[in-house]
């Protein structure tokens, strides 16, 4: 998946536990790149982590 600069920033913010807007969080969850807990906490999914920290082979 090719991300835009803005999308990558959103994932980096989630990864760094910085606050993101509801719209940004919704995009990341719908894209399968983040998961949101019942209490509102958001974290990157495995796919999201791979986008932020690509595996170097």
N, C-alpha and C positions, 0 to 999 in steps of 0.2 A: 504494500500500500504506500503510495507516494503522498506525503503530507505537505500542506502549504506551511509557510513560515508561521502563520498565526495558529494553525492546528498544532504544530510542534511546540509552540510557546504554551498553549493550553496544557498539553501533556507534561511539559517540564514543570509548569506551575503545580499541577496535581501531584507530581512526583516529589516536589519540594515542599508539599503541604501548604502552599500559598493559596489564598482564597481565590476562587474562580466564580464567575457569574453562573446563575442557574442555566442560562442558555448554553454556555460553554460546557458545563457539566453534562447537560442533556445530550449535547452533540457527542461527547466522548463516550457516554454510556451507550447511546444508540449505535455508535460505530463499533462497539465491542472492545473499546480501548480502555474503558474504566468500569468499575463497579461501584454502586452506591448502596450503602447500608441503610437500614431502617431509620437510624438516628441522623441521617444526612451526611455522614462521613463518606468521602469518596477516595478511591485508591485506583491505581492503574491495574488493569488486568494483565495477564501474562503477555498478551499481544501488545498492549500499551507499553509495558516495560521494554519489550524488544524494540519498539519504535524509538524509545528514548535512549536506551543503552544497547545499540546493535551488537550482536555477537560477532566478534572478529574471529574468522576461521583461519 
